[in-house]
C-alpha cells in the first residue's frame, strides 16, 4: 500500500504535466 505522501507526489506530477500540455 502506498503512503499518502507518495500518492500526493504522483497526483502532483500528473497535474503538472497536464498544465504544461505534455
PyMOL Python script that loads the backbone (N, CA, C, O; Angstrom):
from pymol import cmd

cmd.read_pdbstr("""\
ATOM      1  N   UNK A   1       0.845  -1.205   0.000  1.00  0.00           N
ATOM      2  CA  UNK A   1       0.000   0.000   0.000  1.00  0.00           C
ATOM      3  C   UNK A   1       0.879   1.253   0.000  1.00  0.00           C
ATOM      4  O   UNK A   1       1.831   1.362   0.773  1.00  0.00           O
ATOM      5  N   UNK A   2       0.539   2.192  -0.881  1.00  0.00           N
ATOM      6  CA  UNK A   2       1.307   3.424  -0.957  1.00  0.00           C
ATOM      7  C   UNK A   2       0.965   4.331   0.217  1.00  0.00           C
ATOM      8  O   UNK A   2      -0.167   4.354   0.702  1.00  0.00           O
ATOM      9  N   UNK A   3       1.970   5.076   0.659  1.00  0.00           N
ATOM     10  CA  UNK A   3       1.673   6.027   1.739  1.00  0.00           C
ATOM     11  C   UNK A   3       1.141   7.320   1.134  1.00  0.00           C
ATOM     12  O   UNK A   3       1.275   7.547  -0.068  1.00  0.00           O
ATOM     13  N   UNK A   4       0.546   8.156   1.954  1.00  0.00           N
ATOM     14  CA  UNK A   4      -0.134   9.350   1.455  1.00  0.00           C
ATOM     15  C   UNK A   4       0.794  10.271   0.684  1.00  0.00           C
ATOM     16  O   UNK A   4       0.403  10.832  -0.340  1.00  0.00           O
ATOM     17  N   UNK A   5       2.032  10.436   1.170  1.00  0.00           N
ATOM     18  CA  UNK A   5       2.963  11.348   0.508  1.00  0.00           C
ATOM     19  C   UNK A   5       3.245  10.884  -0.913  1.00  0.00           C
ATOM     20  O   UNK A   5       3.258  11.700  -1.835  1.00  0.00           O
ATOM     21  N   UNK A   6       3.469   9.587  -1.107  1.00  0.00           N
ATOM     22  CA  UNK A   6       3.759   9.070  -2.443  1.00  0.00           C
ATOM     23  C   UNK A   6       2.577   9.309  -3.374  1.00  0.00           C
ATOM     24  O   UNK A   6       2.762   9.657  -4.540  1.00  0.00           O
ATOM     25  N   UNK A   7       1.361   9.123  -2.862  1.00  0.00           N
ATOM     26  CA  UNK A   7       0.164   9.340  -3.680  1.00  0.00           C
ATOM     27  C   UNK A   7       0.073  10.800  -4.100  1.00  0.00           C
ATOM     28  O   UNK A   7      -0.179  11.089  -5.270  1.00  0.00           O
ATOM     29  N   UNK A   8       0.273  11.723  -3.168  1.00  0.00           N
ATOM     30  CA  UNK A   8       0.191  13.141  -3.493  1.00  0.00           C
ATOM     31  C   UNK A   8       1.248  13.529  -4.513  1.00  0.00           C
ATOM     32  O   UNK A   8       0.973  14.316  -5.418  1.00  0.00           O
ATOM     33  N   UNK A   9       2.465  12.982  -4.378  1.00  0.00           N
ATOM     34  CA  UNK A   9       3.531  13.293  -5.331  1.00  0.00           C
ATOM     35  C   UNK A   9       3.155  12.838  -6.725  1.00  0.00           C
ATOM     36  O   UNK A   9       3.395  13.549  -7.701  1.00  0.00           O
ATOM     37  N   UNK A  10       2.562  11.649  -6.827  1.00  0.00           N
ATOM     38  CA  UNK A  10       2.158  11.120  -8.129  1.00  0.00           C
ATOM     39  C   UNK A  10       1.097  12.012  -8.749  1.00  0.00           C
ATOM     40  O   UNK A  10       1.195  12.380  -9.919  1.00  0.00           O
ATOM     41  N   UNK A  11       0.084  12.359  -7.966  1.00  0.00           N
ATOM     42  CA  UNK A  11      -1.005  13.205  -8.475  1.00  0.00           C
ATOM     43  C   UNK A  11      -0.470  14.571  -8.873  1.00  0.00           C
ATOM     44  O   UNK A  11      -0.879  15.123  -9.894  1.00  0.00           O
ATOM     45  N   UNK A  12       0.451  15.128  -8.069  1.00  0.00           N
ATOM     46  CA  UNK A  12       1.004  16.449  -8.345  1.00  0.00           C
ATOM     47  C   UNK A  12       1.768  16.462  -9.670  1.00  0.00           C
ATOM     48  O   UNK A  12       1.657  17.408 -10.450  1.00  0.00           O
ATOM     49  N   UNK A  13       2.538  15.414  -9.914  1.00  0.00           N
ATOM     50  CA  UNK A  13       3.313  15.356 -11.150  1.00  0.00           C
ATOM     51  C   UNK A  13       2.391  15.211 -12.358  1.00  0.00           C
ATOM     52  O   UNK A  13       2.632  15.829 -13.395  1.00  0.00           O
ATOM     53  N   UNK A  14       1.335  14.397 -12.235  1.00  0.00           N
ATOM     54  CA  UNK A  14       0.386  14.226 -13.340  1.00  0.00           C
ATOM     55  C   UNK A  14      -0.311  15.553 -13.616  1.00  0.00           C
ATOM     56  O   UNK A  14      -0.457  15.946 -14.773  1.00  0.00           O
ATOM     57  N   UNK A  15      -0.743  16.244 -12.566  1.00  0.00           N
ATOM     58  CA  UNK A  15      -1.428  17.527 -12.712  1.00  0.00           C
ATOM     59  C   UNK A  15      -0.493  18.543 -13.362  1.00  0.00           C
ATOM     60  O   UNK A  15      -0.917  19.322 -14.216  1.00  0.00           O
ATOM     61  N   UNK A  16       0.762  18.537 -12.966  1.00  0.00           N
ATOM     62  CA  UNK A  16       1.739  19.470 -13.540  1.00  0.00           C
ATOM     63  C   UNK A  16       1.947  19.219 -15.026  1.00  0.00           C
ATOM     64  O   UNK A  16       2.027  20.163 -15.812  1.00  0.00           O
ATOM     65  N   UNK A  17       2.036  17.944 -15.415  1.00  0.00           N
ATOM     66  CA  UNK A  17       2.222  17.612 -16.826  1.00  0.00           C
ATOM     67  C   UNK A  17       1.042  18.079 -17.655  1.00  0.00           C
ATOM     68  O   UNK A  17       1.221  18.577 -18.767  1.00  0.00           O
ATOM     69  N   UNK A  18      -0.165  17.925 -17.124  1.00  0.00           N
ATOM     70  CA  UNK A  18      -1.354  18.355 -17.853  1.00  0.00           C
ATOM     71  C   UNK A  18      -1.351  19.876 -18.033  1.00  0.00           C
ATOM     72  O   UNK A  18      -1.724  20.373 -19.096  1.00  0.00           O
ATOM     73  N   UNK A  19      -0.939  20.605 -17.019  1.00  0.00           N
ATOM     74  CA  UNK A  19      -0.915  22.070 -17.113  1.00  0.00           C
ATOM     75  C   UNK A  19       0.110  22.531 -18.146  1.00  0.00           C
ATOM     76  O   UNK A  19      -0.078  23.558 -18.798  1.00  0.00           O
ATOM     77  N   UNK A  20       1.205  21.761 -18.296  1.00  0.00           N
ATOM     78  CA  UNK A  20       2.233  22.121 -19.264  1.00  0.00           C
ATOM     79  C   UNK A  20       1.870  21.649 -20.662  1.00  0.00           C
ATOM     80  O   UNK A  20       2.561  21.979 -21.625  1.00  0.00           O
ATOM     81  N   UNK A  21       0.803  20.886 -20.783  1.00  0.00           N
ATOM     82  CA  UNK A  21       0.341  20.436 -22.084  1.00  0.00           C
ATOM     83  C   UNK A  21       1.101  19.221 -22.597  1.00  0.00           C
ATOM     84  O   UNK A  21       1.087  18.945 -23.796  1.00  0.00           O
ATOM     85  N   UNK A  22       1.768  18.490 -21.699  1.00  0.00           N
ATOM     86  CA  UNK A  22       2.516  17.294 -22.121  1.00  0.00           C
ATOM     87  C   UNK A  22       1.575  16.127 -22.332  1.00  0.00           C
ATOM     88  O   UNK A  22       2.017  15.035 -22.689  1.00  0.00           O
TER      89      UNK A  22
END
""", "prot")
cmd.dss("prot")
cmd.show_as("cartoon", "prot")
cmd.util.cbc("prot")
cmd.orient("prot")
